[in-house]
């Protein structure tokens, strides 16, 4: 570990999480949550650090980090939109919603806009099938959405920052 990382207060918070679980490999998910919470995303340096500290192969850590949609390996934008692509949502119009977001905000699924204002993510299911189609905008679920509703809501989110 380099000297700057050892002095980083965020790293100390990650260490505290691992210590709380006895540096057990069973602390992996909780530790990854801690890393993402304090750094904003799971970067290579921290994943290697967790791998060494918990004695878990890096390949397993990447497997866990890419399996769960909550984790991200890239810095996120100021705002996030997580579009549900589950069967109920998909049938009720997700392709049109995704296209509207792409066309109006110049962002692809899994990416962040160049200006850093918006990250667009997709999830296999957000557990809100009764509200389909559904999206999570900055942590709040919006259901029975249309392309027009989503474009309006995201547009207002981004404008409020200006």
Secondary structure, DSSP 8 states (H G I E B T S, - for coil): --HHHHH-HHHHHHHHHHHHTTT-GGGHHHHHHHHHHHHSS--HHHHHHHHHHHT--HHHHHHHHHHSTT--SS---SEEEEEE-SHHHHHTTHHHHHHHHHHHH---TTEE-TTSSEEEEEES--S-GGG-SEEEETTEEEES--HHHHHHHHHHHHHTT-
